């Protein structure tokens, strides 16, 4: 436990260095530091901490702005047409089709794909789920009507352990699933001239296309689970 009186610039520096040694990127470190600052500021309001002693008046929390990338239509078509063999390249096939499932499901996050259960399917063509990232502050679930294309892809990778998809059977946990699929997506991206491609491009691409089609921003936000 750390007391508020022990929170100094030196402590924050050491904590930052420790996070960096664990491999935490700059924006991850920034999130943790901002959370600590929020707790400290709340303590000041309740008179449990001294505002004059706050280390954050002298400590700058660094972060970098992420550039959200999307696939232009020609790149998306090239991606869909990458010739792959189920027998010789099964992990690339899985990564490619999980990416396309995410895109076809309004940019659903990989963690939510990983956690979807067969019981989340209603009437055979509607997914009802709560986003993992915000489920504790947004009780209203997201309802997504599945296209025939999405249903076709999902049926190719259906789970047999109560989960909608086979990801739990393929990977020992979500972390392993995330890192493996991200690696395979980079490999696929290099094949179409997009070496920096990540799984999240499916989400950004869907949102961008929806906006270009004139779909209302509130509808896009709701579909994304904001």
Backbone as CSV, one residue per row, in Angstrom:
resi,resn,N_x,N_y,N_z,CA_x,CA_y,CA_z,C_x,C_y,C_z
1,UNK,0.841,-1.196,0.000,0.000,0.000,0.000,0.879,1.249,0.000
2,UNK,0.413,2.257,-0.707,1.153,3.518,-0.790,0.302,4.626,-0.193
3,UNK,0.874,5.363,0.735,0.159,6.483,1.332,0.257,7.698,0.419
4,UNK,-0.723,8.587,0.522,-0.703,9.787,-0.313,0.549,10.616,-0.045
5,UNK,1.012,10.623,1.206,2.208,11.397,1.533,3.466,10.808,0.892
6,UNK,3.378,9.537,0.448,4.526,8.881,-0.176,4.554,9.070,-1.692
7,UNK,3.485,9.641,-2.222,3.431,9.878,-3.664,4.253,11.117,-3.997
8,UNK,5.448,10.898,-4.496,6.344,11.983,-4.856,6.714,11.861,-6.328
9,UNK,7.364,12.871,-6.837,7.846,12.822,-8.219,8.801,11.643,-8.390
10,UNK,9.645,11.405,-7.387,10.596,10.302,-7.452,9.859,8.959,-7.501
11,UNK,8.790,8.830,-6.691,8.000,7.583,-6.689,7.369,7.361,-8.059
12,UNK,6.822,8.420,-8.647,6.191,8.308,-9.969,7.220,7.922,-11.028
13,UNK,8.428,8.489,-10.917,9.505,8.128,-11.854,9.858,6.651,-11.743
14,UNK,9.990,6.179,-10.507,10.338,4.771,-10.294,9.224,3.850,-10.797
15,UNK,7.975,4.242,-10.548,6.835,3.442,-11.005,6.800,3.387,-12.532
16,UNK,7.077,4.524,-13.150,7.101,4.589,-14.615,8.197,3.691,-15.173
17,UNK,9.368,3.736,-14.563,10.486,2.897,-15.014,10.156,1.417,-14.835
18,UNK,9.464,1.088,-13.740,9.075,-0.308,-13.498,8.100,-0.788,-14.580
19,UNK,7.115,0.065,-14.917,6.165,-0.305,-15.970,6.874,-0.496,-17.303
20,UNK,7.820,0.388,-17.591,8.569,0.283,-18.846,9.370,-1.013,-18.890
21,UNK,9.937,-1.407,-17.735,10.720,-2.648,-17.680,9.843,-3.874,-17.918
22,UNK,8.540,-3.748,-17.652,7.597,-4.852,-17.875,7.105,-4.883,-19.324
23,UNK,7.516,-3.893,-20.111,7.106,-3.855,-21.510,5.881,-3.020,-21.774
24,UNK,5.378,-2.288,-20.765,4.214,-1.428,-20.976,4.582,-0.261,-21.890
25,UNK,3.768,-0.035,-22.923,4.007,1.058,-23.851,3.642,2.393,-23.203
26,UNK,4.027,3.483,-23.873,3.878,4.813,-23.284,2.423,5.147,-22.964
27,UNK,1.466,4.758,-23.838,0.063,5.091,-23.575,-0.509,4.247,-22.443
28,UNK,-0.033,3.006,-22.297,-0.458,2.179,-21.164,0.050,2.786,-19.858
29,UNK,1.299,3.216,-19.863,1.855,3.861,-18.665,1.077,5.125,-18.337
30,UNK,0.706,5.858,-19.372,-0.039,7.097,-19.177,-1.399,6.842,-18.524
31,UNK,-2.072,5.764,-18.937,-3.376,5.430,-18.358,-3.254,5.177,-16.860
32,UNK,-2.246,4.379,-16.465,-2.071,4.071,-15.042,-1.749,5.333,-14.239
33,UNK,-0.906,6.186,-14.792,-0.548,7.419,-14.082,-1.741,8.362,-13.963
34,UNK,-2.553,8.441,-15.004,-3.745,9.298,-14.929,-4.750,8.754,-13.917
35,UNK,-4.818,7.420,-13.794,-5.703,6.827,-12.789,-5.246,7.189,-11.374
36,UNK,-3.933,7.132,-11.156,-3.395,7.515,-9.849,-3.696,8.986,-9.577
37,UNK,-3.515,9.837,-10.586,-3.802,11.267,-10.427,-5.274,11.501,-10.090
38,UNK,-6.162,10.745,-10.739,-7.595,10.893,-10.473,-7.923,10.520,-9.028
39,UNK,-7.293,9.445,-8.534,-7.512,9.039,-7.145,-6.986,10.120,-6.195
40,UNK,-5.815,10.658,-6.522,-5.237,11.705,-5.670,-6.138,12.934,-5.642
41,UNK,-6.629,13.343,-6.815,-7.494,14.526,-6.872,-8.793,14.300,-6.104
42,UNK,-9.322,13.063,-6.155,-10.538,12.749,-5.391,-10.244,12.825,-3.897
43,UNK,-9.046,12.387,-3.505,-8.654,12.442,-2.097,-8.507,13.884,-1.619
44,UNK,-8.032,14.761,-2.488,-7.918,16.183,-2.142,-9.311,16.763,-1.874
45,UNK,-10.278,16.408,-2.731,-11.642,16.921,-2.566,-12.273,16.457,-1.254
46,UNK,-11.899,15.252,-0.810,-12.467,14.725,0.435,-11.573,15.000,1.646
47,UNK,-10.567,15.873,1.430,-9.641,16.274,2.495,-8.815,15.111,3.046
48,UNK,-8.594,14.092,2.234,-7.742,12.973,2.638,-6.321,13.138,2.107
49,UNK,-6.101,14.156,1.295,-4.766,14.426,0.760,-4.597,15.935,0.643
50,UNK,-3.358,16.368,0.666,-3.028,17.790,0.631,-2.740,18.212,-0.808
51,UNK,-3.538,19.135,-1.327,-3.347,19.586,-2.702,-1.968,20.202,-2.901
52,UNK,-1.469,20.857,-1.877,-0.162,21.492,-1.978,0.980,20.500,-2.077
53,UNK,0.717,19.247,-1.732,1.744,18.210,-1.774,1.646,17.349,-3.032
54,UNK,0.716,17.657,-3.909,0.504,16.816,-5.090,1.743,16.787,-5.988
55,UNK,2.240,15.608,-6.296,3.422,15.523,-7.173,3.078,15.841,-8.626
56,UNK,1.770,15.802,-8.942,1.369,15.987,-10.333,1.465,17.438,-10.788
57,UNK,1.653,18.362,-9.828,1.884,19.753,-10.218,3.259,19.917,-10.851
58,UNK,4.155,18.931,-10.598,5.517,18.987,-11.141,5.804,17.846,-12.114
59,UNK,4.859,16.918,-12.236,5.116,15.720,-13.021,4.272,15.732,-14.291
60,UNK,4.935,15.594,-15.439,4.236,15.603,-16.722,3.982,14.170,-17.174
61,UNK,2.708,13.837,-17.418,2.337,12.500,-17.899,2.396,12.512,-19.418
62,UNK,3.293,11.710,-19.952,3.509,11.693,-21.403,2.618,10.638,-22.069
63,UNK,2.186,10.943,-23.270,1.429,9.981,-24.078,1.632,10.357,-25.535
64,UNK,1.241,9.462,-26.420,1.317,9.746,-27.855,-0.053,9.510,-28.461
65,UNK,-0.383,10.308,-29.431,-1.668,10.175,-30.107,-1.575,9.040,-31.127
66,UNK,-2.486,8.080,-30.987,-2.498,6.965,-31.924,-3.189,7.381,-33.224
67,UNK,-2.557,7.022,-34.321,-3.187,7.260,-35.617,-4.069,6.071,-35.950
68,UNK,-5.371,6.307,-36.026,-6.290,5.221,-36.324,-6.296,4.992,-37.827
69,UNK,-5.952,3.785,-38.216,-5.808,3.461,-39.620,-6.995,2.652,-40.111
70,UNK,-7.362,2.879,-41.349,-8.420,2.086,-41.952,-7.950,1.617,-43.326
71,UNK,-8.590,0.563,-43.806,-8.228,0.001,-45.097,-9.081,0.641,-46.187
72,UNK,-8.413,1.206,-47.160,-9.156,1.707,-48.309,-9.783,0.525,-49.034
73,UNK,-10.821,0.815,-49.806,-11.605,-0.265,-50.403,-10.747,-1.212,-51.240
74,UNK,-9.762,-0.651,-51.963,-8.929,-1.518,-52.797,-8.072,-2.455,-51.937
75,UNK,-7.604,-1.958,-50.777,-6.828,-2.808,-49.877,-7.707,-3.889,-49.253
76,UNK,-8.935,-3.519,-48.916,-9.856,-4.503,-48.352,-10.142,-5.617,-49.354
77,UNK,-10.314,-5.240,-50.607,-10.563,-6.258,-51.639,-9.350,-7.172,-51.813
78,UNK,-8.146,-6.568,-51.796,-6.939,-7.390,-51.908,-6.819,-8.330,-50.719
79,UNK,-7.166,-7.819,-49.536,-7.102,-8.637,-48.319,-8.059,-9.821,-48.422
80,UNK,-9.282,-9.575,-48.841,-10.265,-10.651,-48.956,-9.837,-11.705,-49.972
81,UNK,-9.061,-11.285,-50.967,-8.691,-12.193,-52.059,-7.341,-12.864,-51.865
82,UNK,-6.681,-12.659,-50.716,-5.402,-13.336,-50.477,-5.627,-14.839,-50.544
83,UNK,-4.939,-15.527,-51.433,-5.136,-16.981,-51.539,-4.430,-17.708,-50.393
84,UNK,-5.178,-18.460,-49.620,-4.622,-19.197,-48.496,-5.167,-20.629,-48.496
85,UNK,-4.381,-21.525,-47.948,-4.783,-22.923,-47.873,-5.147,-23.289,-46.437
86,UNK,-6.342,-23.872,-46.248,-6.754,-24.309,-44.919,-5.789,-25.340,-44.347
87,UNK,-5.199,-26.152,-45.226,-4.332,-27.229,-44.773,-2.939,-26.737,-44.398
88,UNK,-2.340,-25.893,-45.228,-0.948,-25.491,-45.001,-0.808,-24.175,-44.240
89,UNK,-1.843,-23.355,-44.215,-1.760,-22.048,-43.550,-2.971,-21.804,-42.648
90,UNK,-3.282,-22.745,-41.753,-4.513,-22.621,-40.961,-4.550,-21.396,-40.055
91,UNK,-3.380,-21.000,-39.486,-3.396,-19.846,-38.574,-3.603,-18.543,-39.345
92,UNK,-3.108,-18.477,-40.582,-3.348,-17.291,-41.399,-4.800,-17.224,-41.837
93,UNK,-5.374,-18.370,-42.173,-6.795,-18.409,-42.546,-7.653,-17.943,-41.379
94,UNK,-7.334,-18.437,-40.182,-8.106,-18.048,-38.996,-8.004,-16.555,-38.741
95,UNK,-6.791,-15.999,-38.812,-6.604,-14.562,-38.576,-7.358,-13.736,-39.604
96,UNK,-7.241,-14.130,-40.856,-7.925,-13.406,-41.933,-9.430,-13.403,-41.718
97,UNK,-9.989,-14.554,-41.382,-11.443,-14.638,-41.284,-11.967,-14.052,-39.977
98,UNK,-11.167,-14.039,-38.910,-11.565,-13.335,-37.693,-11.597,-11.827,-37.948
99,UNK,-10.635,-11.343,-38.716,-10.619,-9.927,-39.090,-11.882,-9.588,-39.872
100,UNK,-12.236,-10.433,-40.824,-13.424,-10.177,-41.648,-14.709,-10.312,-40.834
101,UNK,-14.725,-11.220,-39.860,-15.884,-11.327,-38.970,-16.033,-10.043,-38.163
102,UNK,-14.906,-9.540,-37.640,-14.941,-8.287,-36.881,-15.500,-7.159,-37.742
103,UNK,-15.005,-7.046,-38.959,-15.495,-6.006,-39.875,-16.985,-6.181,-40.150
104,UNK,-17.399,-7.424,-40.410,-18.799,-7.692,-40.742,-19.726,-7.510,-39.542
105,UNK,-19.151,-7.483,-38.329,-19.943,-7.279,-37.114,-19.704,-5.881,-36.556
106,UNK,-19.664,-4.904,-37.451,-19.565,-3.488,-37.059,-18.311,-3.192,-36.245
107,UNK,-17.198,-3.865,-36.574,-15.937,-3.563,-35.915,-15.841,-4.058,-34.492
108,UNK,-16.499,-5.158,-34.171,-16.442,-5.694,-32.808,-14.991,-5.977,-32.423
109,UNK,-14.633,-5.669,-31.176,-13.271,-5.882,-30.687,-12.951,-7.368,-30.581
110,UNK,-11.660,-7.686,-30.682,-11.232,-9.074,-30.597,-11.592,-9.685,-29.243
111,UNK,-11.438,-8.921,-28.161,-11.753,-9.471,-26.842,-13.229,-9.844,-26.741
112,UNK,-14.084,-9.078,-27.399,-15.510,-9.405,-27.370,-15.815,-10.607,-28.261
113,UNK,-15.132,-10.706,-29.399,-15.265,-11.915,-30.226,-14.852,-13.144,-29.421
114,UNK,-13.751,-13.010,-28.707,-13.218,-14.115,-27.918,-14.217,-14.568,-26.851
115,UNK,-14.947,-13.619,-26.272,-15.849,-13.926,-25.153,-17.280,-14.250,-25.560
116,UNK,-17.631,-14.066,-26.838,-19.003,-14.334,-27.256,-19.367,-15.797,-27.014
117,UNK,-20.579,-16.023,-26.493,-21.068,-17.377,-26.246,-22.189,-17.723,-27.218
118,UNK,-22.397,-19.002,-27.393,-23.492,-19.449,-28.259,-24.826,-18.915,-27.737
119,UNK,-24.928,-18.751,-26.424,-26.166,-18.246,-25.821,-26.404,-16.769,-26.122
120,UNK,-25.376,-16.080,-26.665,-25.546,-14.665,-27.034,-26.265,-14.504,-28.365
121,UNK,-26.495,-15.610,-29.069,-27.181,-15.567,-30.366,-28.687,-15.693,-30.150
122,UNK,-29.425,-14.761,-30.726,-30.890,-14.799,-30.640,-31.482,-14.907,-32.038
123,UNK,-32.470,-15.755,-32.165,-33.190,-15.946,-33.433,-32.281,-16.373,-34.582
124,UNK,-31.108,-16.854,-34.260,-30.211,-17.363,-35.288,-29.434,-16.325,-36.056
125,UNK,-29.775,-15.050,-35.897,-29.091,-14.025,-36.706,-28.830,-12.715,-35.966
126,UNK,-28.953,-12.718,-34.645,-28.718,-11.505,-33.865,-27.824,-11.823,-32.674
127,UNK,-26.770,-11.025,-32.506,-25.861,-11.170,-31.371,-26.200,-10.100,-30.340
128,UNK,-26.363,-10.496,-29.097,-26.631,-9.565,-27.999,-25.518,-9.739,-26.969
129,UNK,-24.739,-8.699,-26.754,-23.589,-8.818,-25.851,-23.270,-7.475,-25.212
130,UNK,-22.486,-7.527,-24.150,-21.981,-6.315,-23.509,-20.488,-6.212,-23.776
131,UNK,-20.044,-5.043,-24.203,-18.619,-4.856,-24.459,-17.827,-5.053,-23.178
132,UNK,-16.775,-5.846,-23.264,-15.926,-6.132,-22.117,-15.373,-4.849,-21.514
133,UNK,-14.994,-3.908,-22.369,-14.321,-2.689,-21.916,-15.215,-1.804,-21.056
134,UNK,-16.526,-1.808,-21.310,-17.400,-0.851,-20.619,-18.567,-1.525,-19.908
135,UNK,-18.530,-2.842,-19.718,-19.701,-3.540,-19.193,-20.074,-3.106,-17.778
136,UNK,-19.097,-2.582,-17.016,-19.404,-2.185,-15.646,-20.029,-0.792,-15.550
137,UNK,-19.957,-0.023,-16.648,-20.578,1.299,-16.608,-21.657,1.473,-17.674
138,UNK,-21.870,0.457,-18.501,-22.914,0.532,-19.530,-23.683,-0.784,-19.520
139,UNK,-24.773,-0.854,-18.723,-25.505,-2.119,-18.594,-26.296,-2.519,-19.832
140,UNK,-26.598,-1.557,-20.699,-27.407,-1.857,-21.880,-26.561,-2.614,-22.913
141,UNK,-26.973,-3.822,-23.298,-26.180,-4.601,-24.256,-26.275,-4.051,-25.676
142,UNK,-25.292,-4.425,-26.478,-25.297,-4.087,-27.903,-26.012,-5.213,-28.642
143,UNK,-26.876,-4.845,-29.582,-27.580,-5.835,-30.396,-27.143,-5.655,-31.848
144,UNK,-26.583,-6.708,-32.428,-26.108,-6.645,-33.806,-26.818,-7.692,-34.655
145,UNK,-27.450,-7.236,-35.720,-28.058,-8.158,-36.675,-26.963,-8.649,-37.612
146,UNK,-26.808,-9.959,-37.728,-25.744,-10.535,-38.534,-26.141,-10.620,-39.996
147,UNK,-25.214,-10.248,-40.865,-25.438,-10.412,-42.300,-25.210,-11.875,-42.671
148,UNK,-25.664,-12.257,-43.858,-25.431,-13.633,-44.323,-23.935,-13.916,-44.432
149,UNK,-23.172,-12.907,-44.810,-21.719,-13.067,-44.935,-21.107,-13.367,-43.569
150,UNK,-21.514,-12.612,-42.543,-20.987,-12.836,-41.197,-21.361,-14.225,-40.697
151,UNK,-22.598,-14.634,-40.931,-23.047,-15.963,-40.489,-22.235,-17.063,-41.172
152,UNK,-21.954,-16.885,-42.463,-21.171,-17.870,-43.203,-19.776,-18.022,-42.602
153,UNK,-19.119,-16.887,-42.286,-17.781,-16.930,-41.701,-17.802,-17.543,-40.299
154,UNK,-18.780,-17.145,-39.496,-18.883,-17.669,-38.128,-19.065,-19.184,-38.159
155,UNK,-19.897,-19.670,-39.058,-20.144,-21.113,-39.141,-18.897,-21.900,-39.517
156,UNK,-17.943,-21.240,-40.159,-16.675,-21.909,-40.501,-15.789,-22.091,-39.269
157,UNK,-16.062,-21.317,-38.210,-15.194,-21.343,-37.030,-16.019,-21.462,-35.748
158,UNK,-17.105,-22.170,-35.800,-18.013,-22.277,-34.654,-17.321,-23.006,-33.501
159,UNK,-17.608,-22.571,-32.287,-17.022,-23.205,-31.112,-17.799,-24.436,-30.672
160,UNK,-17.153,-25.281,-29.871,-17.793,-26.498,-29.379,-17.697,-26.608,-27.859
161,UNK,-17.444,-25.477,-27.207,-17.299,-25.475,-25.752,-18.187,-24.414,-25.101
162,UNK,-19.283,-24.078,-25.786,-20.185,-23.063,-25.254,-19.916,-21.677,-25.783
163,UNK,-18.735,-21.494,-26.397,-18.402,-20.202,-26.988,-18.798,-20.191,-28.459
164,UNK,-19.098,-18.987,-28.955,-19.548,-18.880,-30.345,-18.459,-19.296,-31.325
165,UNK,-17.222,-18.867,-31.055,-16.110,-19.134,-31.963,-15.100,-20.092,-31.328
166,UNK,-14.257,-20.662,-32.134,-13.316,-21.706,-31.693,-12.050,-21.146,-31.044
167,UNK,-12.005,-19.848,-30.760,-10.769,-19.233,-30.267,-10.313,-19.824,-28.946
168,UNK,-11.250,-20.181,-28.068,-10.866,-20.778,-26.779,-10.236,-22.148,-26.972
169,UNK,-10.587,-22.819,-28.028,-10.017,-24.138,-28.316,-8.639,-24.014,-28.968
170,UNK,-8.413,-22.920,-29.682,-7.153,-22.730,-30.406,-6.050,-22.135,-29.536
171,UNK,-6.430,-21.315,-28.566,-5.444,-20.585,-27.774,-5.697,-20.797,-26.291
172,UNK,-4.618,-20.805,-25.497,-4.745,-21.122,-24.079,-5.427,-20.010,-23.280
173,UNK,-5.321,-18.757,-23.758,-6.013,-17.648,-23.098,-6.106,-16.485,-24.076
174,UNK,-6.785,-15.411,-23.647,-6.988,-14.281,-24.557,-5.673,-13.620,-24.943
175,UNK,-4.759,-13.497,-23.996,-3.482,-12.834,-24.294,-2.755,-13.559,-25.431
176,UNK,-2.726,-14.889,-25.366,-2.084,-15.683,-26.408,-2.814,-15.513,-27.738
177,UNK,-4.140,-15.503,-27.674,-4.953,-15.301,-28.878,-4.653,-13.941,-29.508
178,UNK,-4.634,-12.900,-28.681,-4.409,-11.529,-29.161,-3.057,-11.404,-29.861
179,UNK,-1.995,-11.846,-29.200,-0.652,-11.671,-29.763,-0.459,-12.515,-31.024
180,UNK,-1.017,-13.719,-31.032,-0.864,-14.578,-32.205,-1.609,-14.003,-33.405
181,UNK,-2.853,-13.598,-33.193,-3.628,-13.056,-34.316,-3.036,-11.747,-34.817
182,UNK,-2.554,-10.899,-33.907,-1.927,-9.648,-34.344,-0.707,-9.943,-35.214
183,UNK,0.079,-10.941,-34.822,1.258,-11.313,-35.608,0.843,-11.799,-36.995
184,UNK,-0.190,-12.640,-37.047,-0.646,-13.167,-38.338,-1.246,-12.066,-39.213
185,UNK,-1.911,-11.104,-38.600,-2.484,-9.997,-39.368,-1.380,-9.160,-39.997
186,UNK,-0.271,-8.962,-39.265,0.854,-8.221,-39.847,1.419,-8.976,-41.041
187,UNK,1.490,-10.293,-40.933,1.968,-11.110,-42.054,1.052,-10.947,-43.260
188,UNK,-0.243,-10.985,-43.019,-1.213,-10.813,-44.108,-1.155,-9.408,-44.682
189,UNK,-0.991,-8.420,-43.808,-0.905,-7.046,-44.272,0.275,-6.832,-45.202
190,UNK,1.406,-7.478,-44.874,2.585,-7.350,-45.733,2.327,-7.892,-47.130
191,UNK,1.440,-8.865,-47.237,1.122,-9.448,-48.543,0.373,-8.479,-49.446
192,UNK,-0.283,-7.473,-48.846,-1.060,-6.512,-49.651,-0.472,-5.102,-49.571
193,UNK,0.766,-5.023,-49.084,1.419,-3.724,-49.018,1.024,-2.881,-47.826
194,UNK,0.524,-3.526,-46.744,0.129,-2.813,-45.524,0.851,-3.460,-44.336
195,UNK,2.174,-3.301,-44.235,2.942,-3.998,-43.199,2.623,-3.564,-41.771
196,UNK,1.996,-2.388,-41.595,1.667,-1.894,-40.252,0.258,-2.289,-39.821
197,UNK,-0.394,-3.109,-40.602,-1.780,-3.474,-40.350,-1.937,-4.194,-39.005
198,UNK,-3.014,-3.884,-38.281,-3.340,-4.561,-37.032,-4.789,-5.025,-37.087
199,UNK,-5.165,-5.842,-36.122,-6.536,-6.357,-36.079,-7.539,-5.213,-35.949
200,UNK,-7.150,-4.141,-35.273,-8.083,-3.041,-35.017,-8.443,-2.266,-36.278
201,UNK,-7.717,-2.490,-37.358,-8.094,-1.827,-38.601,-9.488,-2.254,-39.045
202,UNK,-9.923,-3.429,-38.658,-11.282,-3.869,-39.005,-12.302,-2.923,-38.380
203,UNK,-12.062,-2.551,-37.136,-12.974,-1.653,-36.412,-12.958,-0.248,-37.016
204,UNK,-11.748,0.277,-37.233,-11.635,1.621,-37.793,-12.200,1.679,-39.209
205,UNK,-11.973,0.608,-39.966,-12.457,0.581,-41.357,-13.976,0.577,-41.398
206,UNK,-14.591,-0.258,-40.552,-16.059,-0.285,-40.556,-16.629,1.092,-40.217
207,UNK,-16.084,1.722,-39.176,-16.593,3.032,-38.755,-16.415,4.076,-39.859
208,UNK,-15.267,4.028,-40.554,-15.003,4.987,-41.633,-15.953,4.775,-42.795
209,UNK,-16.138,3.521,-43.213,-17.055,3.229,-44.321,-18.480,3.644,-43.958
210,UNK,-18.885,3.349,-42.726,-20.241,3.705,-42.292,-20.452,5.212,-42.349
211,UNK,-19.428,5.966,-41.920,-19.518,7.423,-41.967,-19.620,7.919,-43.406
212,UNK,-18.805,7.336,-44.302,-18.833,7.732,-45.712,-20.183,7.423,-46.362
213,UNK,-20.861,6.403,-45.838,-22.176,6.041,-46.369,-23.294,6.917,-45.801
214,UNK,-22.941,7.819,-44.894,-23.923,8.748,-44.354,-24.702,8.231,-43.166
215,UNK,-24.229,7.142,-42.551,-24.914,6.622,-41.364,-24.707,7.596,-40.209
216,UNK,-25.771,7.833,-39.455,-25.735,8.786,-38.363,-24.638,8.439,-37.352
217,UNK,-23.943,9.466,-36.871,-22.825,9.256,-35.953,-23.258,8.546,-34.682
218,UNK,-24.460,8.846,-34.194,-24.944,8.189,-32.972,-25.164,6.692,-33.205
219,UNK,-25.623,6.329,-34.404,-25.826,4.924,-34.743,-24.480,4.207,-34.826
220,UNK,-23.496,4.865,-35.454,-22.156,4.283,-35.546,-21.579,4.059,-34.151
221,UNK,-21.714,5.072,-33.297,-21.197,4.955,-31.938,-21.847,3.822,-31.166
222,UNK,-23.162,3.668,-31.344,-23.876,2.602,-30.644,-23.443,1.238,-31.164
223,UNK,-23.275,1.127,-32.477,-22.846,-0.139,-33.074,-21.444,-0.509,-32.582
224,UNK,-20.595,0.490,-32.381,-19.239,0.251,-31.873,-19.229,-0.049,-30.381
225,UNK,-20.378,0.151,-29.733,-20.457,-0.112,-28.304,-19.952,1.034,-27.453
226,UNK,-19.929,2.251,-27.995,-19.476,3.407,-27.222,-20.491,3.757,-26.140
